[in-house]
């Protein structure tokens, strides 16, 4: 992603036997992060969308607290590191690889996560990646709940228009199960 004066944290990459990848790093705030790329996480949703099914990887990350009580420290190096990992992963894969993600809604902070991730992308994307997001409103016991889905791929991905079409069809599938957007 964009070159900055801020260095990323060192990270290690591990390729798992099932063609999935994890990256791990720790911060000086006693926090650890696992960034993952999983080629089967969305299989149930992608069965009718062959391009996304064959080229898509779920992307996500988890924070692990190593004992400190610091929960809301703003550490710019975390954003730089995660964006660097995305770049590293996409450069190692074929140009047709697409990263799929959703913002966790378990604590109703999915809109905050989406805005934060957009800020990171805007700040650290050197222009070699494309990101697109959709908001889908679903109805559950809390009423209408927004869910945020997105993808990231290389800007030289020749299938981007086809991917985008399938991605929008997935959103329509969600809407068909609940409430119109």
GINORBEL-V388684 format. One record per residue. N is the residue number from 1. RES is the residue in three letters. PHI is phi in whole degrees, -180 to 180 (* if undefined). Layout:
BEGIN
n:N res:RES phi:PHI
n:N res:RES phi:PHI
END
This chain:
BEGIN
n:1 res:UNK phi:*
n:2 res:UNK phi:-56
n:3 res:UNK phi:-73
n:4 res:UNK phi:-132
n:5 res:UNK phi:-77
n:6 res:UNK phi:-90
n:7 res:UNK phi:-83
n:8 res:UNK phi:-81
n:9 res:UNK phi:-70
n:10 res:UNK phi:-64
n:11 res:UNK phi:-139
n:12 res:UNK phi:-122
n:13 res:UNK phi:-112
n:14 res:UNK phi:-134
n:15 res:UNK phi:-92
n:16 res:UNK phi:-89
n:17 res:UNK phi:-59
n:18 res:UNK phi:-92
n:19 res:UNK phi:70
n:20 res:UNK phi:-94
n:21 res:UNK phi:-131
n:22 res:UNK phi:-129
n:23 res:UNK phi:-124
n:24 res:UNK phi:-134
n:25 res:UNK phi:-153
n:26 res:UNK phi:-127
n:27 res:UNK phi:-106
n:28 res:UNK phi:-81
n:29 res:UNK phi:-101
n:30 res:UNK phi:61
n:31 res:UNK phi:-119
n:32 res:UNK phi:-118
n:33 res:UNK phi:-133
n:34 res:UNK phi:-118
n:35 res:UNK phi:-109
n:36 res:UNK phi:-127
n:37 res:UNK phi:-131
n:38 res:UNK phi:-122
n:39 res:UNK phi:-87
n:40 res:UNK phi:-124
n:41 res:UNK phi:-58
n:42 res:UNK phi:-105
n:43 res:UNK phi:-53
n:44 res:UNK phi:-63
n:45 res:UNK phi:-86
n:46 res:UNK phi:-100
n:47 res:UNK phi:-55
n:48 res:UNK phi:-93
n:49 res:UNK phi:-129
n:50 res:UNK phi:-61
n:51 res:UNK phi:-67
n:52 res:UNK phi:-68
n:53 res:UNK phi:-62
n:54 res:UNK phi:-83
n:55 res:UNK phi:-120
n:56 res:UNK phi:-92
n:57 res:UNK phi:-128
n:58 res:UNK phi:-68
n:59 res:UNK phi:-119
n:60 res:UNK phi:-165
n:61 res:UNK phi:-149
n:62 res:UNK phi:-127
n:63 res:UNK phi:-103
n:64 res:UNK phi:-122
n:65 res:UNK phi:-93
n:66 res:UNK phi:-93
n:67 res:UNK phi:119
n:68 res:UNK phi:-81
n:69 res:UNK phi:-93
n:70 res:UNK phi:-73
n:71 res:UNK phi:-118
n:72 res:UNK phi:-126
n:73 res:UNK phi:-70
n:74 res:UNK phi:-87
n:75 res:UNK phi:-126
n:76 res:UNK phi:-57
n:77 res:UNK phi:-65
n:78 res:UNK phi:-64
n:79 res:UNK phi:-61
n:80 res:UNK phi:-60
n:81 res:UNK phi:-67
n:82 res:UNK phi:-63
n:83 res:UNK phi:-66
n:84 res:UNK phi:-65
n:85 res:UNK phi:-65
n:86 res:UNK phi:-58
n:87 res:UNK phi:-61
n:88 res:UNK phi:-57
n:89 res:UNK phi:-65
n:90 res:UNK phi:-67
n:91 res:UNK phi:-69
n:92 res:UNK phi:-76
n:93 res:UNK phi:-96
n:94 res:UNK phi:-69
n:95 res:UNK phi:-61
n:96 res:UNK phi:-86
n:97 res:UNK phi:-66
n:98 res:UNK phi:-132
n:99 res:UNK phi:-96
n:100 res:UNK phi:-111
n:101 res:UNK phi:-150
n:102 res:UNK phi:-138
n:103 res:UNK phi:-91
n:104 res:UNK phi:-55
n:105 res:UNK phi:-111
n:106 res:UNK phi:-60
n:107 res:UNK phi:-110
n:108 res:UNK phi:64
n:109 res:UNK phi:-109
n:110 res:UNK phi:-64
n:111 res:UNK phi:-67
n:112 res:UNK phi:-63
n:113 res:UNK phi:-62
n:114 res:UNK phi:-64
n:115 res:UNK phi:-63
n:116 res:UNK phi:-63
n:117 res:UNK phi:-64
n:118 res:UNK phi:-63
n:119 res:UNK phi:-61
n:120 res:UNK phi:-59
n:121 res:UNK phi:-62
n:122 res:UNK phi:-60
n:123 res:UNK phi:-78
n:124 res:UNK phi:-116
n:125 res:UNK phi:-85
n:126 res:UNK phi:-79
n:127 res:UNK phi:97
n:128 res:UNK phi:-98
n:129 res:UNK phi:-131
n:130 res:UNK phi:-116
n:131 res:UNK phi:-128
n:132 res:UNK phi:-140
n:133 res:UNK phi:-131
n:134 res:UNK phi:-134
n:135 res:UNK phi:-105
n:136 res:UNK phi:-123
n:137 res:UNK phi:-94
n:138 res:UNK phi:-116
n:139 res:UNK phi:-104
n:140 res:UNK phi:-140
n:141 res:UNK phi:-63
n:142 res:UNK phi:-90
n:143 res:UNK phi:102
n:144 res:UNK phi:-74
n:145 res:UNK phi:-123
n:146 res:UNK phi:-78
n:147 res:UNK phi:-120
n:148 res:UNK phi:-114
n:149 res:UNK phi:-118
n:150 res:UNK phi:-157
n:151 res:UNK phi:-144
n:152 res:UNK phi:-133
n:153 res:UNK phi:-150
n:154 res:UNK phi:-71
n:155 res:UNK phi:-70
n:156 res:UNK phi:-93
n:157 res:UNK phi:-72
n:158 res:UNK phi:-70
n:159 res:UNK phi:-100
n:160 res:UNK phi:-57
n:161 res:UNK phi:-65
n:162 res:UNK phi:-67
n:163 res:UNK phi:-60
n:164 res:UNK phi:-60
n:165 res:UNK phi:-61
n:166 res:UNK phi:-64
n:167 res:UNK phi:-62
n:168 res:UNK phi:-67
n:169 res:UNK phi:-65
n:170 res:UNK phi:-62
n:171 res:UNK phi:-60
n:172 res:UNK phi:-63
n:173 res:UNK phi:-63
n:174 res:UNK phi:-59
n:175 res:UNK phi:-62
n:176 res:UNK phi:-61
n:177 res:UNK phi:-82
n:178 res:UNK phi:-144
n:179 res:UNK phi:-111
n:180 res:UNK phi:-62
n:181 res:UNK phi:-69
END
